[in-house]
Amino acid sequence: MKVQLLPSSINDDGTASQGQRLTCFVVDDSVAFDAGSLAFACTNLQRQQIRDAVISHTHLDHIAGLPIFIDDLFATLTEPFRIHCTTEMFEVLESNVFNWDIYPRFSELTNVYGNVLEYSLVEPQNAFKVKHLEVVPVTVNHNSPSLGFLVSDGKVSVGITGDTSETSEIWNVFSECENLAAVFVECAFPDEMGKLASDSHHLTPARLASELAKLRDRKYPVYVSNIKAMYREVVVRQLDDLKLSDLNILEVGKSYAI
């Protein structure tokens, strides 16, 4: 399985930076998990192949690129683009994004091939198929509702927490997975911003350490993402100070072969 976090910030010289302001994981160049930077940072191959986006929650940094990505593809879609989300997320997207005021309601439009957008509704704990992947959505502690995911290609599995604060069920799901090969976890704020982290339902390095202790018999790497760009250096330093086994800072834009 190949996992990549798409870039979402630009250096002064025009190259992609490690600052993460939007979230979009792409698995095997063909399925997007969230869509924050999907339209802006995907490769030509990914643009040709991605016809499914699995949404963890509807905060802007996780959906910003979604309408523009569909807009780019509108005339060429030979099958509907599919958004996999909960009923509550569907209602937010249709009311506040695809509402004709912010962007067209693509679910009501067609091209010469037929419908261009459809929703596939998911429920926590109920596995579903997306192309060659099986996905188990798990409720986490962030916006309501918010999901993390256990993603399997039949050979290996990876865990993606999405945005979360202290939680429990997803660690149980990950711990029970026999072929789990990696976990991708958030850590947004430094320890000294603990109150803001609590108020916004995010993790700090110290709280992340407590969460990872809930994993049983961990023998696989953990990759940390969703570090707020303005606090990246201090969060990375605090994570390094934890000296946790096989805890890694996720490199934005790098493709990880799991």
Secondary structure, DSSP 8 states (H G I E B T S, - for coil): -EEEE----B-TTSSB-S-B-S--EEETTTEEES-TTHHHH--HHHHHH--EEE-S---HHHHTTHHHHHHHHGGG-SS-EEEEE-HHHHHHHHHHTSSSSSS--GGG-EETTEE-EEEEE--TT--EEETTEEEEEEE-SSSSS-EEEEEE-SS-EEEE--S-SS-SHHHHHHHH-TTEEEEEEE--S-GGGHHHHHHHT---HHHHHHHHTTSSS--S-EEEE--BGGGHHHHHHHHHHH--TTEEE--TT-EEE-
